[in-house]
Amino acid sequence: MTKPAVLHENKDFRRLYGRGKSSVHPALVTYAAHNRLGYCRVGITTSKKIGHAVARNRARRVIREAFRTLAPRVQGGCDLVFVARTKTTRVKSTELAVIMARQLTALGWLAP
């Protein structure tokens, strides 16, 4: 399996925050929007409110692993941004994958 493309540009993040659909959970916030590329791009945001560098890196690792398990089911042509929250560091990737699947289904990007 190949790695998903990664969002790097600030303008892409701002476009998703402004125009994308969102789904909120105490452990994760997901923003999604269409792109014209035909493949999925993913971005992860962790702020300093989450904690020190170790906690932020753990949150990113957990989100990446949860998305890795769901990536084959995600429909192409979307931009996704996952925003870590303080509870993200205390959740296992399997639990976060269930939360993420629920959010992506509600946003219409996850195939059954």
Backbone torsions as a table, in degrees:
resi	resn	phi	psi	omega
1	MET	NA	138.2	-179.5
2	THR	-88.2	156.8	177.6
3	LYS	-73.7	143.6	176.4
4	PRO	-70.8	154.4	176.7
5	ALA	-66.3	149.5	-174.9
6	VAL	-111.1	138.0	174.0
7	LEU	-80.3	130.1	178.6
8	HIS	-121.7	-31.8	-172.0
9	GLU	-75.8	135.3	178.6
10	ASN	-61.3	-35.6	-179.0
11	LYS	-63.9	-32.8	177.6
12	ASP	-68.9	-42.4	177.3
13	PHE	-62.9	-45.3	-179.1
14	ARG	-64.3	-35.7	177.5
15	ARG	-63.6	-42.1	179.0
16	LEU	-67.8	-41.4	178.6
17	TYR	-63.2	-37.2	-176.2
18	GLY	-83.7	-44.1	-171.6
19	ARG	-112.2	-14.0	-176.7
20	GLY	-78.4	160.5	173.0
21	LYS	-80.0	151.6	-178.7
22	SER	-132.8	156.7	175.6
23	SER	-138.6	133.7	-171.7
24	VAL	-117.9	139.1	173.5
25	HIS	-142.7	153.7	179.4
26	PRO	-58.1	-21.1	-179.4
27	ALA	-102.5	-15.0	-173.9
28	LEU	-161.9	141.6	171.8
29	VAL	-117.3	133.8	-178.7
30	THR	-121.3	131.3	173.6
31	TYR	-115.0	138.3	-180.0
32	ALA	-141.1	145.0	177.0
33	ALA	-155.7	159.0	177.0
34	HIS	-71.0	149.4	165.8
35	ASN	-129.6	165.3	-176.8
36	ARG	-99.8	18.2	-174.1
37	LEU	-90.9	-23.0	-179.0
38	GLY	87.3	-2.6	176.0
39	TYR	-135.7	165.4	-174.3
40	CYS	-90.1	137.9	173.2
41	ARG	-120.1	143.1	-174.8
42	VAL	-127.7	139.8	173.7
43	GLY	-131.2	146.0	179.3
44	ILE	-125.3	132.4	179.5
45	THR	-120.4	131.3	173.1
46	THR	-134.1	127.5	-178.6
47	SER	-98.5	171.4	179.4
48	LYS	-71.3	-12.1	176.2
49	LYS	-65.8	-22.6	-178.4
50	ILE	-70.1	-34.7	-180.0
51	GLY	147.4	-161.0	-178.8
52	HIS	-74.8	179.5	-172.6
53	ALA	-59.1	-37.5	-179.6
54	VAL	-63.1	-42.9	179.4
55	ALA	-66.7	-41.4	179.5
56	ARG	-65.8	-40.7	177.9
57	ASN	-66.0	-38.4	176.7
58	ARG	-63.1	-43.0	178.7
59	ALA	-59.8	-43.5	179.0
60	ARG	-64.3	-42.0	179.2
61	ARG	-62.6	-43.2	-179.1
62	VAL	-64.3	-42.8	179.2
63	ILE	-65.1	-44.5	179.6
64	ARG	-60.3	-43.7	-179.1
65	GLU	-67.2	-40.4	178.2
66	ALA	-63.2	-41.4	179.5
67	PHE	-69.6	-35.1	179.9
68	ARG	-57.4	-38.5	179.6
69	THR	-71.3	-27.0	-178.3
70	LEU	-96.4	-13.1	-172.9
71	ALA	-53.7	-41.2	179.9
72	PRO	-63.0	-24.4	-178.4
73	ARG	-91.1	-9.8	-178.4
74	VAL	-77.5	131.6	179.5
75	GLN	-73.1	145.8	-176.9
76	GLY	-73.5	167.9	177.4
77	GLY	80.5	30.8	-179.4
78	CYS	-130.8	152.7	169.4
79	ASP	-110.3	131.2	-179.7
80	LEU	-124.5	137.3	171.8
81	VAL	-126.5	126.8	177.0
82	PHE	-107.9	126.1	-179.7
83	VAL	-108.3	119.7	179.7
84	ALA	-74.4	146.8	175.1
85	ARG	-120.5	176.3	-175.0
86	THR	-61.4	-31.9	-179.8
87	LYS	-75.9	-13.9	-177.8
88	THR	-61.4	-34.9	-177.6
89	THR	-70.5	-19.7	-177.9
90	ARG	-100.7	3.8	-177.1
91	VAL	-107.3	141.6	176.2
92	LYS	-79.5	158.7	-176.3
93	SER	-64.9	-30.6	178.4
94	THR	-68.0	-38.4	177.0
95	GLU	-68.8	-39.8	179.6
96	LEU	-68.4	-31.4	177.5
97	ALA	-63.9	-37.5	177.4
98	VAL	-66.0	-44.4	178.1
99	ILE	-62.1	-45.7	-179.1
100	MET	-63.6	-41.0	178.6
101	ALA	-62.6	-41.3	178.3
102	ARG	-62.6	-42.8	-179.9
103	GLN	-67.1	-45.0	-178.7
104	LEU	-67.7	-32.3	174.9
105	THR	-66.8	-42.9	179.3
106	ALA	-64.3	-32.2	179.2
107	LEU	-83.7	-10.0	176.8
108	GLY	86.6	22.2	-177.6
109	TRP	-110.7	-1.9	-177.7
110	LEU	-111.1	123.4	177.4
111	ALA	-77.6	145.7	-179.3
112	PRO	-67.6	NA	NA
